[in-house]
Amino acid sequence: MHVHSLLCFGAVPGDGNPALVIEGDDADTAARQAFARARNTTCVFIDQDGEDGIARVDFFYPHMRSPLCLHATLGVAAVLFARAPQAQTLPVRTAVNHQHLQLSRDGADYYVRIAAQPAPQVDVDDGALAALLDAPGFAARTRARVASIGSPKLLVEVADREVLYALRPDLAAIAAWGKAHGVNGLYVWCRRPDGAFEGRNFNHLDPRLEDSATGVAAGALAVALANASASGPAIDLDLRQGRMSGRDCLIRVRRVVDEVHDDVHDDMPDDVRGGALRVGGAATFA
């Protein structure tokens, strides 16, 4: 077994969201979960015996297996491209949902091309949000909505960074609500004066494990904003995250124009069939 330690989505060199990329491991799901719990870090296992010769990627947070984790996928990209520096793109497939991901490089950054996915349609009013966020009188700036690029998120807009960082949510209640509705946590976000976005992800039960960079949420936000404005499958955006963990992270989402993605199927709802997007940023070996 070979374990690589990486920092992903760092806005500056030496910073980023940590992930472990593990190769050469044939352990079962329970053993992999125990490994992630013991390391207390997001882990992704690369299985090279995937279907059609495509490597499978299997994601584990310390508390649960995940269908998709994009910061760990950036770590996979860094490992695989270091071995195949002449490659333009590399395909992988997720272990849980068999979702196709295409990895690429753009300068020093790595990107994951991915399609919008169907998401549970859940109506959540301000009263329910106030309970989940443990914030009496809470009022979202816009209607909360669920969107997904492979791991559904409930997206909640707040007025500004002051409101964002004052939140101390009920993490157990969020976990229970998410399990009941098929949603992997809340992503609370705001617009910044510089035109970028900033957010916090509430998915872990331990507040000390709050995510420093949540690529699946950035992609979901780009899809949701595009759907709300009828501007296409996604919008371009830059999203900052990591203040609560003392990390400075930057996630970039870019539309893929005039391309048909392999995972856009005829049976998908109209609002997720428009094409693909790329989510990316830096990934460096720690």
N, C-alpha and C positions, 0 to 999 in steps of 0.2 A: 504494500500500500504506500502510495506517495501522496503527501499532503502539501499543497501549495497555499501560502497565506497571501492574500491580496487586499488592497484598499481600492474601493470602487466608487465612482462618481465624485471623486475629490475635486473641489474647485481650485485648489492649489496643490503643488507637489507635496507629498508626504501626508496628505489628508485623504479622507474618504471613509466609506462604510466598509467594515471588515467582512471578509468571507473566506471560508476555507474551500478549496477545490481539491477533491480527492479522486485519485486514479488508482486502478489496480485493486479495487476492493470488491469482493463478491459476497459481502454480508447481507443478511436479510433486512427487511424494513425495520424490525424491532431493534436490531443491533445498530443500524444507522441512526435511528432516533436516539438511542442511548449515547452514541458518539457525539451527536450534536448537543445533547443535554449536558454531557460532561465537559465539552469545550465551551459551552455557553455562547455559541457563535453560529450564525447562519452557515450551513454546509451544503455543498452540492457535490454529488457523486457522478462521475462520468463513467458510463458503461459503454464500452466499445462494441458490444455484440448486439447493437440495436438492429431493428428491421431495416432491410435494404442497405445494410452497411452504414447507416446513419447512427452516430453516437446518441445515446439517451442521456438525459440529465435529470437527476432525481434530487429534489430540494427538501431540506429539513431545517426548520427553525428549532430552537431548543425545546419548544413546547408542542410542536406539531409538524407533520409532513405538509408540504405546500405544493399546489399544482404548478406554480410559477414564481420565480423570484428573479427580477431583472438585474439587480446589482450582483448577485451571484453569477448570473449568465454573462455579465461583462467579465467576471473573473475567468469563466470558462473560455471566453473569446481570447483573453490575453494568453492563457496557457496553450490553446490550440494554435493560435497564429504564431507564437514563438517557435512552434515545431514546424509550421508550414508558412514561412515568411513570404513566399511568392503567391500564395493563394489570394484571390480577390474576395471570395465569399466562402463560408463554411456552413453546412447545414447541421442542425441538431434537432432532436425531438424530445419533448418532455415525457417523463415516465408516467405521470398520473393521467393526463388527458391526451397524450400522444399529439400534442400541438407542435406544429412545425415552426421552427425559428431559423432565421437566416442571419448569420453573423458576418459583420464586415468591419473594415477599418476606414477611418477618415483622418489622416494625419496621425496625431498621437491618441486619438479617441477611438473607441470601439462602439459599434451600434448593433442593435438587435432589430431586424425587420420583423414585423408582427402585424396581424390583422385584428381589428375590433372583433369582439366576441359577444354572443347573446348574454344578457345579464338579467337577473330577477328584477321585475318591476314592482317596487315597493314604495308605497306612499308613507312618508314619515313627516309628521307635523312638528311644529316647534315644541309642543309639550313633550313629545317622545324624545326629541333631541335634547331637551333640557334635562330629562331624566338620565339619558345615556351619558351626557357630558357633565352631569352633576353641577349644572349651572342654572339655578332658578331664574326664570324670566328670560331665558335665552331666546334669541330670535335670529334665524339665519338670514343672511343678506339676500339670498336668492333661494329658490326651491331646491331642497336637497334631492339628489338623484343618484341612482346606481348606474355605473358603467363599468365595462370590463375590456381588457385585452388578454384575459386569461385567468385573472384572479379578481372577482368582482369587489368593488369598493363603493361604499356610500360616501358621496362627495358633499361636503358641507362648507359653504362659503361664509366667512365672517368678515366684519367690517375692515379690520386692520391687524397689524402685527401685535398690537397691545392686547387685543382680545384673544388672538391666537395663542399667545404665550401665557396668558392668565389661566388657561383651561387646565383643570385637574380632573379628568373624566373618571367615571366608574368603569374601570377596565373589565371587571367581571361581568357587569351588565352588558357591555358592548360585545363581549365574547358570546354570551348567551343569546343575545339578539341576533348576532351574525350567524350562529349555528342554526337558529330557527328559520332564518330567511335565506340561507345560502350565500351570505355575503361575508367577505374576509376583512371585516373591520371598517372603521371610519377613517376617512382622510379629510381633515379640516384644513382649509386653505384661504388665502387672501391675495388680493392684488397689491403689488408693490408700486411705489411712486415711479420707479425706473422702468416700468412696463413688464417686469418679470412677475413671477408668482412665487409664493412661499407657503409651505405646508408642514403639517405634522400628521404622522400615521399612528393610529391607535388600534393595535392588533394584538400586542403581547399582553400577558397578564401582569407582568412585572414592569412598573414604570421605568426602572433602570435600563430596560431593554428597548426603550423607544427607538424606532428605526431612524437611522441618520439619513437615509436616501431610499425612497420607495419608487422604483421605476415603474412598477405596474400601476401605481396611483397616478403618476405623471401622465402615462399613456391614457389611462381612463379619463383623466381630466381633459386632455386634448380632444378625446372623442365626445365627451359630454358637452363641452363648450361648442364644438362644431355642430352637434345635433341641436343645441338650443338656438343657434343662429342660422341653421340650415346652410352652413357654408361648406359642406362636404364631409368626408369621413373623419377628418381631424384638423386641428390647427397647429401651427408651429408655436412652441412656447419654450421658455427657460424657467426652470423651477428650482428654487433654493430650499434647502432643508438641512437639519443637523444641529441647530443651535442648542437644543436641549441636551444633546450628547457631547457638546463641545467640539463638534466637527463641522467643517464648512464644505457642503456638498452642492453640486450643480448637476441637474439632469436636463438634457436637451431632448425635445421631441420635434421631429421633422416629418412632414407629409411625404409620402412617396407618390409622385404624380404620374398618371397614365401607365400604371402597372397593375396587373392582376395578381393578387396574392393567392397562393395555393390553399389557404385556409378560409377563403371566402366562398361559401357554398350557397346553392340556390335556396335552401330551406332556411337561411338566416333571415331575420327581420330586415326590412328595407333600411333601417337606420344603422345597420352594421355591415352592409354589403358594399360600401363605397370604395374600398381599397385598403391600402396598408399604410403603416407609419413606421418610423425608425425612432427608437429610444436609445440614447447613448450618453457617453461621457468618458472620463478617464478611468483607467484600471492599471494599477501598478503593483508589482510584487513588493510585499512588505519585508 
